[in-house]
């Protein structure tokens, strides 16, 4: 098991792609930055679990909990609030989830923020980056609402919980958890991930945009339709490649959403997370109007090489680390 999980040829290709991405942003005058991977705070997101460690030499004299970052988002937004202008970062991110075909607990993320862009402007740039790196077709775009209507013939924004349960049980009659589930987003996410996402395995890249506002804690609510938010996801070759937002600028609203996350965590018997007041304070000072996106670089390499497993595009996967 001492050998790398990816071939040397693939690692050389990976290095060339990293060079290509950096050139892409340098040509657009987007500043490369470097932010901490180890932080005093982590995300409150109910669906993300961070790795926790103890720092034994804190100035308080006591050991304190610190977290490996699930993404560099919070620190990058603090830089934006400090006047950095448009920025990008290629870094390691960590998520305490089971390793599998599409996920390694330690992975490489490309994240960038474009001042003066909205979510549709950023989709344009993501599409250009994909064409640059992959040479793929132009992406198609479809709203979250429309893709549900095409797939299930109902509007996800107005569908009742009972209607969603009935639809799930039609596809998976043995799912006992459905009967007692009362969270609409949990039901919607099951239908999206189990039924809709597999339908995006073939064809050109696909942006799904205008997710429900309840599923976009870091995005601005759509000014024309408060039921949805300015969030998009990108799918290609059966992979979720990117998640982007027209970023929320209101520190008070962001704090409220973090507190709501913790309430949900408590209801699920998950530990509450200390809210990152550094981010909230930065937002209160002023985040410029911007859009941001996180893109899984290892998954992008899977598309580039045709690899069927993430371990084939990283030097040493979880099992060999």
C-alpha positions as CSV (number, residue, x, y, z in Angstrom):
1,X,0.0,0.0,0.0
2,X,3.0,2.3,-0.2
3,X,2.4,3.1,-3.8
4,X,0.3,6.2,-4.8
5,X,-3.4,5.6,-5.6
6,X,-3.1,7.7,-8.9
7,X,-0.6,7.0,-11.7
8,X,2.4,9.3,-12.1
9,X,0.9,10.2,-15.6
10,X,-2.3,11.3,-13.9
11,X,-0.4,13.4,-11.3
12,X,1.5,15.2,-14.1
13,X,-1.8,15.9,-15.8
14,X,-3.2,17.2,-12.4
15,X,-0.2,19.5,-12.1
16,X,-0.9,20.9,-15.6
17,X,-4.6,21.5,-14.7
18,X,-3.6,23.4,-11.6
19,X,-1.3,25.5,-13.6
20,X,-4.0,26.1,-16.2
21,X,-6.5,27.2,-13.5
22,X,-4.1,29.6,-11.9
23,X,-3.4,31.1,-15.4
24,X,-7.2,31.4,-15.9
25,X,-7.5,33.6,-12.8
26,X,-4.3,35.6,-13.3
27,X,-5.5,36.6,-16.7
28,X,-8.7,37.9,-15.1
29,X,-6.8,39.8,-12.4
30,X,-8.2,37.6,-9.6
31,X,-5.9,37.5,-6.6
32,X,-4.7,34.1,-5.3
33,X,-5.0,33.9,-1.4
34,X,-4.1,31.5,1.3
35,X,-6.3,31.2,4.5
36,X,-6.1,29.0,7.6
37,X,-7.2,25.3,7.4
38,X,-7.3,25.1,11.2
39,X,-9.8,27.4,12.8
40,X,-11.5,28.2,16.2
41,X,-14.9,27.9,14.5
42,X,-16.6,25.8,11.9
43,X,-19.9,25.7,9.9
44,X,-23.3,25.3,11.6
45,X,-24.6,23.5,8.4
46,X,-26.7,20.5,9.5
47,X,-25.4,18.4,6.7
48,X,-21.6,19.0,7.2
49,X,-19.5,17.5,9.9
50,X,-16.0,18.9,10.6
51,X,-12.9,17.1,12.0
52,X,-12.3,18.4,15.5
53,X,-8.9,18.6,17.2
54,X,-7.5,19.9,20.5
55,X,-4.9,22.7,20.7
56,X,-3.1,22.2,23.9
57,X,-1.1,25.5,24.0
58,X,-3.8,28.1,23.9
59,X,-3.0,31.4,25.6
60,X,-5.9,30.7,28.0
61,X,-3.8,27.9,29.5
62,X,-6.5,25.3,28.7
63,X,-6.9,23.0,25.7
64,X,-9.3,24.4,23.2
65,X,-11.3,22.8,20.3
66,X,-10.2,23.7,16.8
67,X,-11.6,22.5,13.5
68,X,-10.2,21.5,10.1
69,X,-12.1,23.7,7.6
70,X,-14.9,22.2,5.4
71,X,-14.2,25.1,3.0
72,X,-12.2,28.3,3.1
73,X,-15.4,30.4,2.7
74,X,-15.6,32.2,6.0
75,X,-12.0,33.4,5.9
76,X,-12.2,34.4,2.3
77,X,-15.3,36.5,3.0
78,X,-13.4,38.2,5.8
79,X,-10.7,39.1,3.2
80,X,-13.4,40.5,0.9
81,X,-14.8,42.6,3.7
82,X,-11.2,43.9,4.3
83,X,-11.0,45.1,0.6
84,X,-9.2,42.3,-1.2
85,X,-11.2,42.5,-4.4
86,X,-11.9,39.3,-6.4
87,X,-10.0,36.3,-5.0
88,X,-9.5,32.6,-5.5
89,X,-7.9,29.8,-3.6
90,X,-6.9,26.2,-4.2
91,X,-6.6,24.4,-0.9
92,X,-7.3,21.3,1.1
93,X,-10.7,20.9,2.7
94,X,-11.9,18.3,5.2
95,X,-15.3,16.7,5.7
96,X,-15.9,14.0,8.3
97,X,-17.9,11.7,5.9
98,X,-17.4,8.2,4.7
99,X,-14.9,7.8,1.9
100,X,-16.3,6.5,-1.4
101,X,-16.2,6.7,-5.1
102,X,-16.8,10.5,-5.2
103,X,-15.5,11.6,-1.8
104,X,-12.3,11.5,0.1
105,X,-12.3,12.9,3.7
106,X,-9.4,15.2,2.7
107,X,-9.9,16.7,-0.8
108,X,-8.9,19.7,-2.9
109,X,-11.2,22.6,-3.4
110,X,-11.1,25.5,-5.8
111,X,-13.1,28.4,-4.4
112,X,-13.4,31.9,-5.8
113,X,-15.4,35.1,-5.3
114,X,-16.0,37.7,-7.9
115,X,-16.9,41.3,-6.8
116,X,-19.6,42.8,-8.9
117,X,-20.9,39.5,-10.1
118,X,-24.3,37.9,-9.4
119,X,-25.0,34.2,-9.6
120,X,-25.7,34.1,-13.3
121,X,-22.5,36.1,-14.1
122,X,-20.6,33.5,-12.1
123,X,-22.3,30.6,-13.9
124,X,-20.9,32.1,-17.1
125,X,-17.4,32.1,-15.7
126,X,-17.7,28.6,-14.3
127,X,-18.8,27.5,-17.7
128,X,-15.8,29.2,-19.3
129,X,-13.4,27.5,-16.9
130,X,-15.0,24.1,-17.6
131,X,-14.5,24.7,-21.4
132,X,-10.9,25.7,-20.7
133,X,-10.0,22.7,-18.6
134,X,-12.3,20.0,-20.1
135,X,-13.0,21.2,-23.6
136,X,-16.7,20.3,-23.0
137,X,-20.0,21.5,-24.5
138,X,-21.7,24.6,-23.3
139,X,-23.8,24.0,-20.2
140,X,-27.5,23.9,-20.0
141,X,-29.4,25.7,-17.3
142,X,-32.6,24.8,-15.5
143,X,-34.3,26.1,-12.4
144,X,-34.8,23.9,-9.4
145,X,-38.6,24.4,-9.8
146,X,-38.6,23.5,-13.4
147,X,-36.5,20.3,-13.0
148,X,-39.0,19.1,-10.4
149,X,-41.9,19.9,-12.6
150,X,-40.4,18.0,-15.5
151,X,-39.5,15.0,-13.4
152,X,-42.5,14.7,-11.0
153,X,-45.1,17.0,-12.5
154,X,-45.5,19.1,-9.4
155,X,-44.1,22.4,-8.1
156,X,-41.6,21.7,-5.2
157,X,-42.2,25.1,-3.7
158,X,-45.9,24.6,-3.2
159,X,-46.0,20.7,-2.8
160,X,-47.3,19.5,0.5
161,X,-45.3,17.2,2.8
162,X,-47.8,14.4,2.1
163,X,-47.4,14.8,-1.6
164,X,-43.6,14.5,-1.3
165,X,-43.9,11.5,1.0
166,X,-46.2,9.8,-1.5
167,X,-43.8,10.4,-4.3
168,X,-40.8,9.0,-2.4
169,X,-42.8,5.9,-1.4
170,X,-43.7,5.3,-5.1
171,X,-40.0,5.1,-5.9
172,X,-38.8,3.4,-2.7
173,X,-41.8,1.7,-0.9
174,X,-39.5,0.2,1.9
175,X,-38.2,3.5,3.2
176,X,-39.8,3.5,6.7
177,X,-38.2,6.8,7.7
178,X,-40.5,8.7,5.3
179,X,-43.7,8.1,7.4
180,X,-42.5,10.1,10.3
181,X,-40.5,12.7,8.5
182,X,-41.9,16.3,8.8
183,X,-39.0,18.3,7.4
184,X,-39.9,19.3,3.8
185,X,-36.3,20.0,2.8
186,X,-35.3,16.5,3.9
187,X,-37.9,15.1,1.6
188,X,-37.0,17.4,-1.3
189,X,-33.3,16.6,-0.9
190,X,-34.1,12.8,-1.1
191,X,-36.0,13.3,-4.3
192,X,-33.3,15.6,-5.8
193,X,-30.3,13.4,-4.9
194,X,-31.9,9.9,-5.5
195,X,-34.1,10.6,-8.5
196,X,-33.0,13.9,-10.2
197,X,-29.2,13.8,-9.9
198,X,-28.9,10.4,-11.6
199,X,-30.8,11.8,-14.6
200,X,-27.9,14.3,-15.0
201,X,-25.3,11.7,-15.6
202,X,-25.3,12.1,-19.4
203,X,-25.2,15.1,-21.7
204,X,-23.6,18.5,-21.3
205,X,-22.8,20.1,-17.9
206,X,-26.0,21.3,-16.2
207,X,-26.6,24.2,-13.8
208,X,-29.5,23.9,-11.5
209,X,-30.3,27.3,-10.0
210,X,-32.8,29.1,-7.7
211,X,-32.9,26.5,-5.0
212,X,-35.4,26.9,-2.2
213,X,-34.5,29.7,0.2
214,X,-34.5,27.2,3.1
215,X,-31.6,25.4,1.4
216,X,-29.4,28.3,0.8
217,X,-28.2,29.6,4.2
218,X,-25.4,31.8,2.7
219,X,-27.2,33.2,-0.3
220,X,-29.3,36.2,-1.0
221,X,-33.0,35.5,-1.2
222,X,-34.4,36.2,-4.7
223,X,-35.8,39.7,-4.8
224,X,-38.6,38.7,-7.2
225,X,-39.5,35.4,-5.5
226,X,-38.7,35.1,-1.8
227,X,-39.4,31.4,-1.9
228,X,-36.1,30.8,-3.7
229,X,-32.5,32.0,-3.2
230,X,-29.6,32.9,-5.6
231,X,-27.9,29.5,-5.3
232,X,-26.8,27.2,-8.1
233,X,-25.2,23.8,-8.4
234,X,-23.3,22.3,-11.3
235,X,-23.6,18.7,-12.4
236,X,-21.5,16.8,-15.0
237,X,-20.9,13.2,-15.8
238,X,-22.9,12.1,-12.7
239,X,-20.9,14.3,-10.3
240,X,-21.9,17.4,-8.4
241,X,-19.0,19.7,-9.3
242,X,-19.8,23.1,-7.8
243,X,-22.0,25.0,-5.4
244,X,-22.4,28.8,-5.9
245,X,-24.2,31.8,-4.4
246,X,-25.0,35.4,-4.9
247,X,-23.6,36.1,-1.4
248,X,-25.6,37.2,1.5
249,X,-24.3,40.6,2.7
250,X,-26.5,41.2,5.8
251,X,-24.6,40.2,9.0
252,X,-27.8,40.3,11.2
253,X,-29.6,37.9,8.8
254,X,-26.5,35.6,8.6
255,X,-26.4,35.4,12.4
256,X,-30.1,34.5,12.4
257,X,-29.6,31.7,9.9
258,X,-26.7,30.3,11.9
259,X,-28.8,30.2,15.0
260,X,-31.6,28.5,13.1
261,X,-29.0,25.9,11.9
262,X,-28.1,25.2,15.5
263,X,-31.7,24.8,16.4
264,X,-32.1,22.1,13.8
265,X,-28.9,20.4,14.9
266,X,-30.2,20.2,18.4
267,X,-33.5,18.7,17.2
268,X,-31.4,16.0,15.4
269,X,-29.3,15.4,18.5
270,X,-26.2,16.8,16.7
271,X,-23.8,19.1,18.7
272,X,-24.4,22.8,18.3
273,X,-21.6,24.7,16.8
274,X,-20.1,28.0,18.1
275,X,-21.1,30.7,15.6
276,X,-18.2,32.3,13.8
277,X,-18.5,35.9,15.1
278,X,-15.5,36.9,13.1
279,X,-17.5,36.3,9.9
280,X,-20.6,38.0,11.3
281,X,-18.6,41.1,12.5
282,X,-16.9,41.3,9.0
283,X,-20.3,41.2,7.3
284,X,-21.5,44.0,9.5
285,X,-18.6,46.1,8.4
286,X,-19.6,45.4,4.8
287,X,-19.2,42.6,2.3
288,X,-19.1,44.0,-1.3
289,X,-21.7,42.7,-3.7
290,X,-20.2,39.5,-5.0
291,X,-20.9,35.9,-6.0
292,X,-18.8,32.9,-4.9
293,X,-18.5,29.3,-5.8
294,X,-16.7,26.2,-4.5
295,X,-15.7,23.6,-7.0
296,X,-14.4,20.1,-6.2
297,X,-11.0,20.0,-8.0
298,X,-10.6,16.2,-7.6
299,X,-14.0,15.6,-9.2
300,X,-13.1,18.0,-12.0
301,X,-10.0,15.8,-12.6
302,X,-12.3,12.7,-12.6
303,X,-14.2,14.3,-15.5
304,X,-10.9,15.2,-17.2
305,X,-9.4,11.7,-17.0
306,X,-12.6,9.6,-17.1
307,X,-11.7,8.1,-13.7
308,X,-14.4,6.0,-12.0
309,X,-13.0,6.6,-8.5
310,X,-11.6,9.7,-6.8
311,X,-8.6,7.8,-5.5
312,X,-7.4,7.6,-9.1
313,X,-6.8,11.3,-9.4
314,X,-5.1,12.0,-6.0
315,X,-1.7,11.0,-4.9
316,X,-2.7,9.0,-1.8
317,X,-6.4,8.4,-0.9
318,X,-7.7,7.9,2.6
319,X,-6.8,4.2,2.7
320,X,-3.2,5.0,1.8
321,X,-2.7,8.2,3.7
